[in-house]
Structures are given as C-alpha cells and as structure tokens.
Amino acid sequence: MEEIQRESMEYDVIIVGAGPSGLSAAIKLKQMAVENQSEISICIVEKGSEVGAHILSGNVIDPKALNELIPDWKEKGAPLKTEVNKDSVRYLLSESLTIPAPLMIVPTFKNHGNYIISLGNLCRWLAEYAESLEIDIFAGFPASEIIYENDRVIGVITGDMGIDSEGEKKPGYEPGVELRAKFTVLAEGCRGHLGKEIINKYNLDEGKDPQHYGIGFKEVWDLKPELHEEGLVIHTLGWPSKGTVSGSYFYHGENNQAYIGYVVPLDYENPHLSPYDEFQQWKHQSSISKYLKEGKRVSYGARALIKGGLQSRPKMNFPGGLLIGDNAGTLNFPRIKGTHTAMKSGMIAAETIFSSIQSSKTDLEEYEEKFTSSWVNSELYKARNWNPFLHKFGPYLGVLLAGIDQFIFRGKLPFTLRAPEPDHACLKEANKMSKISYPKPDGIISFDKLSSVFLSNTNHAEDQPCHLILKDESIPYH
Ligand SMILES: Cc1cc2nc3c(=O)[nH]c(=O)nc-3n(C[C@H](O)[C@H](O)[C@H](O)COP(=O)(O)OP(=O)(O)OC[C@H]3O[C@@H](n4cnc5c(N)ncnc54)[C@H](O)[C@@H]3O)c2cc1C
C-alpha cells in the first residue's frame, strides 16, 4: 500500500471539536498557563467550516460554568442577552387541549437566572476569546484518525481532502495533517466517532449501562413582533407523541426570534414512528401554532442527544488523553441542559492536564477524582434516575415516578436504577407493529424533509465518501 506523506505539527495539547466543552478546556488551560507564567501550546480542530457551523442554535444556558470560566463575560460582550423571565410547562392532551403544570411542582424546569441564546453565537464568541489567548483553531478540519504509539494516544490525523465516493484521489487531493501532542482531548459531542473508538479500545464503559439517546429537532423562526414574548420559555409533554416520552421546547429569544424543538427518545418500539413527522405535527397544536401562523421559518437542524446520565458515563481518561462533554455523556437529561456541564467537564480537563504537565506526569488519572468531587457530578447524581424511570415505565407511569423522584425527593431517592437494555433492542419488527399515518405538511407551519434539509446549512460534494454505513442490510426489511 502506498505510504502517504503527511505534514506534521506538534502541540502540547490537541482538542478535537470547538463546541462548548472543547473551547472551555482550551481557554481554562491557557488561563492557568498565563497565571503560572508557563507556556502551553494548544490547537483545536473543528470539522465545521467555521466554529458554530455544526452547533444547533437555540439554547437555554445555565451560566454557572461560564461565570467560573470568564467571570466578567457581561463586560466582555458575551452574546447572552435574553434572561428568562417566564417559564411555562404544559401537558398537551390533543391538538387543541392543553393542561398547564403549575411551576411549583416542577422546579427542574425553572429557568430563572438562565439565558436564551444562540449556542452557535456563544461558541463563535468563545472561539474569538480563545484566539485572543493565542490558541490555534483550525476550522474545516475533521480529525479522522487517532495516532497511537505503544498503546498510547499521541495525536490525530485530519481527514484527507479530495477523495471521491470510491475512495480514489481527485485532482485537488490533499493528504490530512498529523497533529501530535502530549495530550489529546476528544470533545466531539454526542457519539463522536473517535470517542466511540477510544471507548471500545480501552473498555472505558466496562460495568456501565449502555448509552441512551434521543433525536432532537430544532427550528429558528422569525415571529410577528406582537406575538413574541422575549424571555418566555415553554416546555411541553404529551401530544402528538405515540408511546414515547417525547417533549418539546419553545424559547422566545432576542430579535423577535423563537427557537423551537422536539426530542424523541430512541427507545421506541414501533419502526413506523417518524420522529421528524411528530415534530412537524406538534407545531400544529393550538397553543404552539398561534405563535407560528404568521411567522417565517429561517433554519432547521437535527442532532442526537445523549441522555444515559451517570450510569452510562464511561471512564473519561485514557492513555494520552480525555473524553469530555457530550462525547462522554455529561448532559443533564431532566433539565435538557448539557452546555454548562460540558463546559465544566472541559475546565476540569484543563486542570488535570495542567497538573500533569507541571509535574511531568504522563497519565491523567486525577481526572476521575476531580470530576466526581465537582458540582457536575452532584448535579448528574440528582438526575440519575430520570432516564431509567422513563425507559422502564414509559410515558405515563414513568413520567409519574420520574416526577416524584425529581419534584418530591429532589433526586435523593436511596437507590440508583439501571437501564441495561440498549435503545435499539426496544425496536420491534415493522410487520408486527401498526402503521402510523402522519398529516401532510401544509408548507406554512409544517414542511417536508427536503425543504428542511435545504435550511440546515449542510453542504456535501456530490461524490464524497458516504459516512453512514449500514452494518446489516437485511434488518431494515423486517
Ligand atoms: C435538540 C437539542 C436541544 C438542546 N437544548 C439545550 C439547551 O437548551 N440547553 C443546554 O444547556 N443544552 C442543550 N442541549 C445540549 C447541548 O447542546 C450539548 O450538551 C452541548 O452542546 C455539548 O457540548 P460539547 O462541546 O460536548 O459538544 P457539541 O456542542 O456537540 O460540540 C462538538 C463539536 O465538535 C465538532 N466535531 C465533532 N467531531 C469532530 C471531529 N472528528 N473533528 C473535528 N471536529 C469535530 C462538532 O462539529 C462540534 O462543533 C441540547 C441538545 C440537543 C440535541
């Protein structure tokens, strides 16, 4: 086989992914180096064409980690402008019937002190801040392979450019670059492909529950100013979900924009269920459609959400590096918030790496101890029974029990439930399940998949290699 000649660059630390966790790790590490008058070279590679390009926009952020990382973020102009001023939690009984859930019984959904933001804008702002600290950020460069030496990770190789769908070189072919480092941090987000490889190679998930996922859809809408209530956060459960504990959110952000979305857990049984169509149908619920009717959809995106919680969190350190943020599953599922926990996991990574570099240690074993004694672990500990309750007991009993756990016991029940069945094992064969028919999109509030993908800001070359590979072609035909 032809040996590829690659350019090689060396850093102290390489971070894969410029999301909240990767950027926070880089910033914290550089801050510590400056405080201690030492030099640390850091590089972040980001597969999106620019930082924020692959981040789904609308978000309610708990600013706890940002307050610790950059305490004067307000003065420095961070894009957190809209403080939440009203929470509303609703159970949707049907397309027209809604029951409000009084907020005193659902403190988990209280968002006072949090901000409605564009997460893409926050990442762009953090990236500028990182660059001002002389951190190198290479956007448009996916890390595609890990470099190992004596069973230790010593860096990554970025993807080769100019390869066609058959794997052949095209005229503009450019080999990927080798980035070598003392420590490599994988901050790829939910189910990152290098993260998956590392978890398997070093058995980081030994003794843990399998990871659990949801699929989340988001749209950004321009609302008619009279219908916009800046600072209002709405969460719903119920209609039109079919046998799943799907939920939605509707955040009224700045500039008359609303960030709306819908999450379907992937442990559903009926293969005829279409999470995309459920989301489109949900927008027709009368308490939602009243805002959208005269508005305009400006963007669309979909993304996996990691929700197994503490019981599924793999060991986060491995020889030569760390897994952080959603790549390790640090999201708090009952709060549907993973930004502040991902950021904090990155900051703890920075402290661990700094301490190892200072004492010329080659391992990062301290990470686990630092993580488990941090507020992220305490927060995730209180949230730990939410996913197993919903997974085991479903949309009615499960919601009731999870509610009792969170709202009465505040996550302090004296036991920890497990969810050892992977999501895919819940799916039944299509010919044994009833068909579901969804209403046709009306082109005003609801849309077909092609027009949605058109608004998703994704561009692919016609003949690029396919990165989704069906492992067993017979399964979809059952
Ligand atoms: C539908 C939905 C709604 C959500 N709502 C909220 C909310 O309201 N509030 C909240 O706090 N959290 C919310 N979250 C969760 C939150 O978005 C995540 O927890 C958070 O973004 C995790 O940060 P991260 O840095 O770990 O990963 P990500 O934000 O996923 O960032 C990973 C980055 O790595 C890049 N990358 C991946 N692989 C590679 C590679 N191989 N090479 C180079 N770059 C790579 C990606 O392009 C991306 O920029 C939501 C999630 C979803 C799916």
The ligand as an SDF file (V2000), in Angstrom:
LIG
                    3D

 53 58  0  0  0  0  0  0  0  0999 V2000
  -32.1380   19.2080   20.3850 C   0  0  0  0  0  0  0  0  0  0  0  0
  -31.1940   19.6130   21.4840 C   0  0  0  0  0  0  0  0  0  0  0  0
  -31.5320   20.6460   22.3470 C   0  0  0  0  0  0  0  0  0  0  0  0
  -30.6680   21.0470   23.3570 C   0  0  0  0  0  0  0  0  0  0  0  0
  -31.0120   22.1060   24.1700 N   0  0  0  0  0  0  0  0  0  0  0  0
  -30.1630   22.5120   25.1310 C   0  0  0  0  0  0  0  0  0  0  0  0
  -30.4580   23.6310   25.9550 C   0  0  0  0  0  0  0  0  0  0  0  0
  -31.4680   24.3110   25.7800 O   0  0  0  0  0  0  0  0  0  0  0  0
  -29.5780   23.9580   26.9370 N   0  0  0  0  0  0  0  0  0  0  0  0
  -28.4190   23.2620   27.1290 C   0  0  0  0  0  0  0  0  0  0  0  0
  -27.6420   23.6200   28.0310 O   0  0  0  0  0  0  0  0  0  0  0  0
  -28.1100   22.2000   26.3590 N   0  0  0  0  0  0  0  0  0  0  0  0
  -28.9400   21.8160   25.3650 C   0  0  0  0  0  0  0  0  0  0  0  0
  -28.6060   20.7580   24.5660 N   0  0  0  0  0  0  0  0  0  0  0  0
  -27.3460   20.0350   24.8220 C   0  0  0  0  0  0  0  0  0  0  0  0
  -26.1210   20.8220   24.3760 C   0  0  0  0  0  0  0  0  0  0  0  0
  -26.2860   21.2830   23.0440 O   0  0  0  0  0  0  0  0  0  0  0  0
  -24.9060   19.9160   24.4750 C   0  0  0  0  0  0  0  0  0  0  0  0
  -24.8940   19.2630   25.7210 O   0  0  0  0  0  0  0  0  0  0  0  0
  -23.6040   20.6890   24.3100 C   0  0  0  0  0  0  0  0  0  0  0  0
  -23.6010   21.3610   23.0760 O   0  0  0  0  0  0  0  0  0  0  0  0
  -22.4160   19.7340   24.4110 C   0  0  0  0  0  0  0  0  0  0  0  0
  -21.2320   20.4120   24.1230 O   0  0  0  0  0  0  0  0  0  0  0  0
  -19.9740   19.6010   23.5480 P   0  0  0  0  0  0  0  0  0  0  0  0
  -18.8780   20.6030   23.3950 O   0  0  0  0  0  0  0  0  0  0  0  0
  -19.7180   18.4150   24.3660 O   0  0  0  0  0  0  0  0  0  0  0  0
  -20.4280   19.0540   22.1220 O   0  0  0  0  0  0  0  0  0  0  0  0
  -21.0070   19.7990   20.8520 P   0  0  0  0  0  0  0  0  0  0  0  0
  -21.7180   21.0420   21.2230 O   0  0  0  0  0  0  0  0  0  0  0  0
  -21.7450   18.7570   20.0980 O   0  0  0  0  0  0  0  0  0  0  0  0
  -19.7180   20.2280   20.0260 O   0  0  0  0  0  0  0  0  0  0  0  0
  -18.8870   19.2830   19.3930 C   0  0  0  0  0  0  0  0  0  0  0  0
  -18.0970   19.9870   18.3020 C   0  0  0  0  0  0  0  0  0  0  0  0
  -17.1310   19.0660   17.8120 O   0  0  0  0  0  0  0  0  0  0  0  0
  -17.1090   19.0980   16.3920 C   0  0  0  0  0  0  0  0  0  0  0  0
  -16.6090   17.7740   15.9570 N   0  0  0  0  0  0  0  0  0  0  0  0
  -17.2200   16.5750   16.1300 C   0  0  0  0  0  0  0  0  0  0  0  0
  -16.4470   15.5880   15.6530 N   0  0  0  0  0  0  0  0  0  0  0  0
  -15.3150   16.1660   15.1790 C   0  0  0  0  0  0  0  0  0  0  0  0
  -14.1370   15.6580   14.5630 C   0  0  0  0  0  0  0  0  0  0  0  0
  -13.9450   14.3430   14.3760 N   0  0  0  0  0  0  0  0  0  0  0  0
  -13.1800   16.5420   14.1790 N   0  0  0  0  0  0  0  0  0  0  0  0
  -13.3390   17.8870   14.3870 C   0  0  0  0  0  0  0  0  0  0  0  0
  -14.4610   18.4180   14.9580 N   0  0  0  0  0  0  0  0  0  0  0  0
  -15.4210   17.5750   15.3660 C   0  0  0  0  0  0  0  0  0  0  0  0
  -18.5470   19.3920   16.0160 C   0  0  0  0  0  0  0  0  0  0  0  0
  -18.6390   19.9440   14.7110 O   0  0  0  0  0  0  0  0  0  0  0  0
  -18.9490   20.3970   17.1160 C   0  0  0  0  0  0  0  0  0  0  0  0
  -18.6290   21.7240   16.7480 O   0  0  0  0  0  0  0  0  0  0  0  0
  -29.4480   20.3570   23.5370 C   0  0  0  0  0  0  0  0  0  0  0  0
  -29.1000   19.3140   22.6700 C   0  0  0  0  0  0  0  0  0  0  0  0
  -29.9570   18.9490   21.6310 C   0  0  0  0  0  0  0  0  0  0  0  0
  -29.5570   17.8420   20.6870 C   0  0  0  0  0  0  0  0  0  0  0  0
  1  2  1  0
  2  3  1  0
  2 52  2  0
  3  4  2  0
  4  5  1  0
  4 50  1  0
  5  6  2  0
  6  7  1  0
  6 13  1  0
  7  8  2  0
  7  9  1  0
  9 10  1  0
 10 11  2  0
 10 12  1  0
 12 13  2  0
 13 14  1  0
 14 15  1  0
 14 50  1  0
 15 16  1  0
 16 17  1  0
 16 18  1  0
 18 19  1  0
 18 20  1  0
 20 21  1  0
 20 22  1  0
 22 23  1  0
 23 24  1  0
 24 25  2  0
 24 26  1  0
 24 27  1  0
 27 28  1  0
 28 29  2  0
 28 30  1  0
 28 31  1  0
 31 32  1  0
 32 33  1  0
 33 34  1  0
 33 48  1  0
 34 35  1  0
 35 36  1  0
 35 46  1  0
 36 37  1  0
 36 45  1  0
 37 38  2  0
 38 39  1  0
 39 40  1  0
 39 45  2  0
 40 41  1  0
 40 42  2  0
 42 43  1  0
 43 44  2  0
 44 45  1  0
 46 47  1  0
 46 48  1  0
 48 49  1  0
 50 51  2  0
 51 52  1  0
 52 53  1  0
M  END
$$$$
